Amino acid sequence: MKHASAGRSTRAIHGANVTDAHGAPHLPIYNTTTFAFENTEALLDVADGRVQGPLYTRYGLNPTIFALEETTASIEGTESALAFCSGMAAETALFAHYGRDGIVCVGDAYGGTMELLGNQLARLGISTTFLLGGELDRLEDLLGAGAKLVFFETPTNPTLGIHDITAISELAHRHDAKVAVDNTFASPINQRPLELGADLVSYSATKYLGGHSDLTAGFVLGATALVEPLKGWRKSFGSTIAPETAAMLSRSLRTLVVRVRQHNANAQAVAEAMEADPRVSRVLYPGLPSFPGHALAAKQMSGFGGVVTIELAADAATTVKVVDRLELFALAPSLGGVESLVTQPVTTTHYDLSPEERARRGITGSMIRLSIGLEDADDLIADLTRALDVVEL
Ligand code: PLP
């Protein structure tokens, strides 16, 4: 790893080896599908893995992709990163390889992940047991019965539930199972699961790593021995990141540290303002001392992230009115970009769940998820305060 002892901002900017004959400070885009060789021996050296080098872009053997992966691994502080064309593509390779003997998905997960695990992969014989946060006492039995992969998000979507990465990893390792954490909500700036005992980390890089709502990408990171087997899946699924996207993502990563710090600061300010507003009955944000997961979050995170979920002292219809009155917050189902976004979990991420299942997961019609962007926090608070005027106490 280049600059291994340097800070994260330095690694985000200088993490990749750039060798450009013209002196470009960052690697230009190798927008090609294939690479030519001097002779057959040189081609076979790369094809057989004796020499690391470009060969064919779908295989991930492209200099622009190498540079991105090197930088991302350096920021995470691990050996290897594999870049995919989306977060879902990264998860698919992860589950295909490590899920054969059964997966335990702990807590709430992104709706697309639930569909992949609970529906599509189940049809292929990869079975998943879904445990809610409060059902962790069942994990040991499931591991004892042979499950070999524990997967979870922390913080979770949309209720920001916090899971103990170290405790779950210790338990899983006692049963010879691997632990993979979807670290999308936290980003490597706020939380590094591998340092806390997890084996693998996955990302939707579409969110904070990309950070501008203008690219779709994903990662799996970890020790080389664990990440290497996923290369074959990525190659055969054809789920490699495109060079243009890799170059854009490399550019985004250079500002990741400052962006995430400001997301954290803005979200904390919005969460505190919402907590003081009587029209808001509950604020879910790991940075608030009143939040049930605060102590654990403070232990395993170095920042609390940019997503704040609030519950209004209002019915579902009034909640819709509040959402529709917001001007700075765009009504869009994503997070992690420079612009603030708002969604109602019941109309987006958790739309397909039955009322009973939503209740089980603590998701209500009065709930609003805010992805806090990099606008001035005062303006975001003013927008929310004005939109809340329709709530009658
Ligand atoms: N993981 C989390 C936590 C997400 O929020 C998402 C998307 O919203 C994904 C994974 C899937 O990522 P992508 O949309 O990049 O495929």
Boltz pocket constraint, residues with backbone or C-beta under 6 A from the ligand:
constraints:
  - pocket:
      binder: B
      contacts: [[A, 86], [A, 87], [A, 88], [A, 89], [A, 110], [A, 112], [A, 113], [A, 153], [A, 157], [A, 182], [A, 184], [A, 185], [A, 203], [A, 204], [A, 205], [A, 206], [A, 207], [A, 216], [A, 217], [A, 218], [A, 333], [A, 334]]
      max_distance: 6.0
